[in-house]
Amino acid sequence: MKIFVKAKPNSKVESIKKLSETNFEICVKEPPVKGRANAAIIEALAKHFGVSLSKVRLISGFASRQKVIEIEK
């Protein structure tokens, strides 16, 4: 399943907000430095969907706030 994520790094509170069936807004505390925010987003999504970290893959948007992420069930 592919989902579209709007990332908000450097947030005070970590949260996942479902905007529609495939669109999410994710706030993480990590800064967007050396992929730390991307790693935190992947970890949050894995926990949210109840899958392991290896099942969550960032497809595009490595340096953008708009990301496409694939989740294997």
Secondary structure, 3 states (H helix, E strand, C coil): CEEEEEEECCCCCCEEEECCCCEEEEECCCCCCCCHHHHHHHHHHHHHHCCCHHHEEEEECCCCCEEEEEECC
